[in-house]
């Protein structure tokens, strides 16, 4: 089992920055990929960014150049640095981890953004960006 605990959410002004953290515990050695997802009211849950064991880091087009995903393996912690925030970034953000081999190697870029490939989830943290 893998447990995920998020922190760092809150409110920010347009153009501001926030950094989300996700502390992982348990059998973290089995995870092939971790990612950040977000869901706004009335919208589907969408992949924001992901990082797998090979260090690949795909991003959603809407956040490229503004968000950066990273990990500290020694601390078993995942980060999402969010810069140049926009009101449309307002959503509930979720940390996720997957232990399926489908999240490494061939097929990763076609799978990372689908929530169905992740079997561990954090509680979610609200991010609100005002104009």
N, C-alpha and C positions, 0 to 999 in steps of 0.2 A: 504494500500500500504506500501511496505517496500523499502527503499532506501539504497543502499550499496555503500560505498566510500572506495576504496582501496589505500594503500600507502605502501612504503617499497621496491618496486621492484628496480632492477638495475643490475649492473654487479658485479661478484665476481670471484675469482680465484678458481680453483679446490682445494677442501679441506676447503674452506672458509665457511662463514655463512651469512645468511640474515634472517631478520624477516619481514614477511608480516603482515599488519594490515588491518582490514576491519571494518569500523565504520558503524553500522546499525542504521537507524532511521525510524520513522513511527510506524506502528502497529506491533512492534517486539514481542509483547506478543503472537501473533498467530503463530509464527514460531516453528516448531517441530524439525527442524534440519538445521544446516549450514554446509557448506563444501567448500573445495578448489578443483578446477579442473585445469587441464593444457592441453594445446594443442600445439604441435610442428608442423611445416610445413609438410604437407603430412601425418599427423597422426590424428587419431580420438581423440576427447576430452575425457580425462580419469579422473576418480576420484582419487584424491591424498589422502585426509583424510576428515573425517566428524566428527561432534559431535552433538548429539541430546539432547533433554531436559532431558533425563535420565542420561546423562554424558557418554554414550557409544562413543568410539572413534576408529572406524575402519580405517585402513591404507592400501594403496596399498602396495603390496609386495616389490615393487621397492624402497620404501622410509622408510620401517620399520627400526627402530633403528637410523634413521638419522633425521627425521622430527617429530615435535610435534605440535599437534593442541590444542588450548586452547581458553577459552573465559573469558571475564570479564563482568559478567552480569550487574554490576553497571554502567559500561561505554558502554554497548551494543556494545562491540568490540570483534571481532574474530581475532585470531592470528595464524600464521603458522611459527614456528621456524624451519629453515632449516640449518642443520649442515652437515659437511662432503660433501659439494656439489660436484657434478660430472658434466662433460660436458653434459651428457644425461639428466640432469635436466633442460636444457635450453628449455624454452617454454613460452607461454603466460599463465599467471596464473589468474584464475577467482575465485572470491568469490561468493557463491550462498547461497540462503536460500529457504526453502520450508515450506509451511503451511499445507500440507496435512497430515492427520493422518497416512498415510502409512509410514511416516518417523519416527514413534515411535512404540514401541512394536514389536509384531510379524511381521516378514518380513523385518525389518530394514536392516539387514546385507546383504540381497539379493537385496536391492534397493538403498542403499546410493550412490553407484558409478555410477548410471545412471543419466545423466543430465536431463532426462525427468521428474524426480520427483521434480525438483526445479523450482519454478516459479518467483524468483527474482534473478537478476544477477548484479554483478558489471561491471565496464567498462573494466576490464582486466589490468594487469600490467606485463611488460616484465621482465623476469629473464634470464640473460645470464651468463653462467659459462664457463670460458676459461681454457684451459689446463695449 
